[in-house]
Amino acid sequence: MMGGINIDPKQADALHRLTEEDKSIEKTLARRGYTFSKDKTNLSKQLFTDKILINRDYKDTFYRMLSKESCRSVLKQLCASKEGCLKNDLLRNRTTQEVNQLLSTLAKMDLLEKNNGEIFRLKNSDVNFGKNLEWFISEVFHRELFCVSDWGVHVKEAPEGGDYDVLARAESNIIYVECKAKKPENLKEKELISFLKRDEFLRSYTSILFIDSTDEISYINDLINKLGEKIKTCIPELGIDFVMGDPPYTESLDGGYFHFQGRLFFVNAKKSVLDTIKLCLRHRHRTGEMEIAFAGRFWLQELLLKAEKHLTTSFI
């Protein structure tokens, strides 16, 4: 009963589903004037198994596996080696029990085959670990943070191909996560520029660049500050009346992560994905009051767009 009116449980459930559907990423983007791409056929083929999209047991098991950084690193290694991996190769910095349990689970899910004694290989050679990481982080937002979320999102009007790895909606705010399944030092300046341009276009409440590695990310911190310096040198030539200040343009967050203006975050996988995202959201919420956070919040990206054609190819 609501306000003295009896509501049929089935009708209430249907109303709830319609309300949640209205909050979907697709409809949120549509209301902002963007064109959303629905087709995930090719993307789903790159998952470890399409069954995780339709079978609850597979989905839950796979989610728990990806929650552990050690499991993700083994899966990443299996994806990278089309010829297969020796068990000893998979034991690097991992316990035998961890690896045995993971291999056993993958075999039960019919994802793994064992050839020539001890060579393990994924049955689906099209698997792309990055797409599985996107799926997982989208699930973290949905399961743990009660957000509407989606992965592998394509926005037709957006720059850099318009591809957003993960988008989540919290209240009326958009959260954007860019996933990199690589070591920090392998991130190129061009990739950082693409991340900044996609963020500037969508103007998300919070954007996170997540590097799925336990290595330190001081390299990325240096990279964004060097990019800021390069842009600064273009300002006089462009005739822009803007005081950018001197680096560093980023600040340390919790000793190992970095943020820019309290809303752009650069993080690794030293903590769990959930704890890392919660840390970013807490910081954004506590320090990012609208009237403070939005004042000049896009200066780096906007200057980048104006200065990009003046930067030499060697810079980019």
WOZI-V958275 format. One record per residue. N is the residue number from 1. PHI is phi in degrees with one decimal (none if undefined). PSI is psi in whole degrees, 0 to 359 (999 if undefined). NEAR is the number of other C-alpha atoms within 12 Angstrom. Layout:
N&PHI&PSI&NEAR + N&PHI&PSI&NEAR
This chain:
1&none&136&9 + 2&-134.7&117&9 + 3&60.0&35&6 + 4&80.0&5&6 + 5&-109.9&130&8 + 6&-77.1&129&11 + 7&-118.0&125&14 + 8&-62.3&132&12 + 9&-54.9&322&12 + 10&-66.5&321&11 + 11&-67.7&320&12 + 12&-62.6&319&16 + 13&-65.6&318&13 + 14&-64.3&320&14 + 15&-64.2&321&15 + 16&-63.7&317&14 + 17&-63.2&319&14 + 18&-64.3&321&14 + 19&-64.4&315&14 + 20&-65.6&321&22 + 21&-61.6&323&16 + 22&-66.8&338&19 + 23&-90.2&0&26 + 24&-56.1&156&30 + 25&-60.2&320&40 + 26&-57.4&311&31 + 27&-74.1&328&25 + 28&-62.3&315&30 + 29&-68.2&321&32 + 30&-60.7&320&18 + 31&-70.0&345&15 + 32&-97.5&5&20 + 33&90.1&16&15 + 34&-104.4&154&21 + 35&-99.8&121&21 + 36&-101.2&134&29 + 37&-93.4&128&25 + 38&-92.9&333&20 + 39&-70.6&116&15 + 40&-114.2&17&20 + 41&-55.5&307&13 + 42&-69.0&326&15 + 43&-67.4&317&28 + 44&-64.8&333&28 + 45&-67.4&341&22 + 46&-91.7&358&27 + 47&-76.9&163&35 + 48&-59.2&324&39 + 49&-159.4&137&31 + 50&-63.4&342&27 + 51&-62.5&335&20 + 52&-67.2&343&25 + 53&-84.4&342&24 + 54&-127.3&343&12 + 55&-110.1&116&14 + 56&-61.1&319&13 + 57&-63.1&315&15 + 58&-60.7&316&23 + 59&-62.5&314&25 + 60&-66.7&317&20 + 61&-62.7&315&21 + 62&-66.9&322&34 + 63&-61.4&316&31 + 64&-64.3&323&24 + 65&-62.0&311&29 + 66&-71.4&345&35 + 67&-67.5&339&29 + 68&-99.7&126&29 + 69&-61.4&323&30 + 70&-62.8&321&32 + 71&-68.6&319&33 + 72&-62.4&322&35 + 73&-67.3&325&34 + 74&-68.3&314&39 + 75&-61.3&321&39 + 76&-61.6&319&33 + 77&-66.8&319&31 + 78&-65.0&322&37 + 79&-66.8&324&33 + 80&-74.3&335&22 + 81&-104.8&100&25 + 82&-70.6&337&19 + 83&-82.5&347&19 + 84&104.4&165&30 + 85&-125.3&140&30 + 86&-72.2&150&23 + 87&-60.2&322&28 + 88&-61.9&328&18 + 89&-66.3&328&21 + 90&-81.4&350&33 + 91&-87.2&359&22 + 92&-59.5&118&17 + 93&58.6&23&16 + 94&-133.5&153&22 + 95&-81.3&153&18 + 96&-59.6&322&19 + 97&-63.5&317&15 + 98&-59.8&312&24 + 99&-67.1&316&31 + 100&-60.4&318&21 + 101&-65.1&318&18 + 102&-65.8&314&34 + 103&-62.3&320&33 + 104&-62.9&317&20 + 105&-65.4&317&22 + 106&-63.7&323&30 + 107&-66.8&319&18 + 108&-65.1&329&16 + 109&-83.4&3&24 + 110&62.1&37&20 + 111&-104.4&347&31 + 112&-128.0&144&28 + 113&-127.2&151&26 + 114&-117.6&120&22 + 115&-120.9&154&16 + 116&49.0&46&13 + 117&85.6&281&12 + 118&-121.6&17&17 + 119&-95.6&120&22 + 120&-106.1&134&34 + 121&-142.1&143&34 + 122&-72.0&141&36 + 123&-70.0&324&26 + 124&-92.7&105&25 + 125&-75.4&351&23 + 126&-89.1&0&25 + 127&-59.3&133&31 + 128&-118.5&115&29 + 129&-61.4&324&37 + 130&-57.4&320&36 + 131&-68.9&325&34 + 132&-66.9&325&41 + 133&-65.8&318&43 + 134&-60.3&313&40 + 135&-56.7&315&41 + 136&-63.8&313&42 + 137&-65.9&324&43 + 138&-61.1&320&39 + 139&-65.9&324&33 + 140&-59.7&314&34 + 141&-60.9&318&33 + 142&-72.2&312&26 + 143&-78.9&318&19 + 144&-98.8&331&20 + 145&-114.7&5&23 + 146&57.5&38&16 + 147&-103.8&152&27 + 148&-75.0&134&33 + 149&-147.6&163&41 + 150&-154.5&158&39 + 151&-127.1&160&42 + 152&58.2&42&40 + 153&-82.9&135&34 + 154&-117.7&123&30 + 155&-110.9&114&32 + 156&-55.3&319&22 + 157&-82.8&348&21 + 158&-76.6&156&27 + 159&-77.6&175&21 + 160&56.6&40&22 + 161&86.0&345&17 + 162&74.9&16&24 + 163&-93.9&124&32 + 164&-113.9&122&43 + 165&-61.0&308&38 + 166&-141.4&132&42 + 167&-125.9&135&45 + 168&-129.2&153&44 + 169&-117.1&121&33 + 170&-117.5&118&25 + 171&54.8&236&18 + 172&-103.5&11&20 + 173&-96.9&146&28 + 174&-99.9&133&34 + 175&-115.0&131&41 + 176&-117.5&131&45 + 177&-124.2&125&48 + 178&-101.2&125&41 + 179&-104.9&133&41 + 180&-127.1&114&34 + 181&-92.0&60&34 + 182&-150.7&173&27 + 183&-76.3&148&25 + 184&-54.3&319&31 + 185&-69.6&349&20 + 186&-91.5&358&20 + 187&-75.6&129&30 + 188&-91.5&153&22 + 189&-59.2&325&27 + 190&-60.0&322&22 + 191&-67.3&322&23 + 192&-65.5&318&37 + 193&-61.4&318&34 + 194&-61.9&318&28 + 195&-60.7&315&40 + 196&-65.3&322&42 + 197&-70.2&321&32 + 198&-66.6&321&37 + 199&-63.8&315&39 + 200&-63.0&322&29 + 201&-66.1&313&28 + 202&-79.0&334&34 + 203&52.3&55&26 + 204&-70.7&156&33 + 205&-65.3&320&36 + 206&-143.3&138&42 + 207&-128.1&138&41 + 208&-128.3&127&44 + 209&-98.0&109&45 + 210&-104.0&120&44 + 211&-102.5&115&38 + 212&-81.3&69&42 + 213&-152.0&149&29 + 214&-88.0&358&27 + 215&-66.6&154&22 + 216&-63.1&149&23 + 217&-112.5&25&34 + 218&-60.3&332&28 + 219&-59.7&318&26 + 220&-68.3&322&34 + 221&-59.8&316&35 + 222&-63.7&322&26 + 223&-62.8&315&31 + 224&-70.7&327&38 + 225&-70.6&323&28 + 226&-66.8&322&25 + 227&-63.1&319&35 + 228&-60.4&320&36 + 229&-64.4&319&25 + 230&-63.3&318&28 + 231&-64.4&321&38 + 232&-59.1&323&32 + 233&-68.0&339&26 + 234&-85.1&345&26 + 235&-59.7&312&27 + 236&-60.6&320&17 + 237&-63.9&326&15 + 238&-85.8&350&20 + 239&70.2&30&14 + 240&-88.4&126&18 + 241&-86.3&85&12 + 242&-149.2&131&18 + 243&-97.9&113&16 + 244&-91.9&336&25 + 245&81.9&176&16 + 246&-102.2&154&16 + 247&-67.7&160&21 + 248&-80.1&143&21 + 249&-93.2&349&27 + 250&-107.3&163&28 + 251&-128.9&150&25 + 252&-71.4&144&24 + 253&-127.5&116&28 + 254&59.5&30&20 + 255&81.2&327&15 + 256&-121.9&344&25 + 257&-105.6&171&36 + 258&-136.2&152&37 + 259&-136.1&160&37 + 260&-127.4&118&38 + 261&56.8&25&32 + 262&72.8&8&37 + 263&-139.5&345&42 + 264&-105.7&124&45 + 265&-121.2&143&44 + 266&-124.4&113&47 + 267&-136.0&161&45 + 268&-119.2&197&41 + 269&-109.1&27&36 + 270&-65.9&323&24 + 271&-99.6&172&25 + 272&-64.3&156&25 + 273&-59.0&317&38 + 274&-61.6&311&28 + 275&-61.9&323&22 + 276&-66.4&314&32 + 277&-63.3&318&35 + 278&-62.4&321&23 + 279&-60.1&314&29 + 280&-63.1&316&38 + 281&-67.6&322&31 + 282&-61.9&314&20 + 283&-63.7&317&28 + 284&-62.2&317&31 + 285&-69.2&319&20 + 286&-78.1&329&16 + 287&-111.7&354&19 + 288&-109.6&50&24 + 289&-57.4&142&18 + 290&-52.2&314&17 + 291&-69.6&340&10 + 292&-91.9&309&16 + 293&-66.9&331&23 + 294&-88.9&353&20 + 295&-75.7&105&13 + 296&68.7&22&19 + 297&-66.5&338&27 + 298&-105.7&16&28 + 299&-58.5&320&28 + 300&-65.4&312&37 + 301&-66.9&320&31 + 302&-67.5&320&26 + 303&-64.8&323&36 + 304&-58.9&315&34 + 305&-63.6&322&26 + 306&-74.6&326&21 + 307&-92.8&348&30 + 308&-56.0&316&29 + 309&-71.0&345&16 + 310&-90.7&345&22 + 311&-76.7&138&26 + 312&-71.4&161&13 + 313&-62.1&333&10 + 314&-67.2&332&11 + 315&-70.7&320&20 + 316&-92.0&999&22
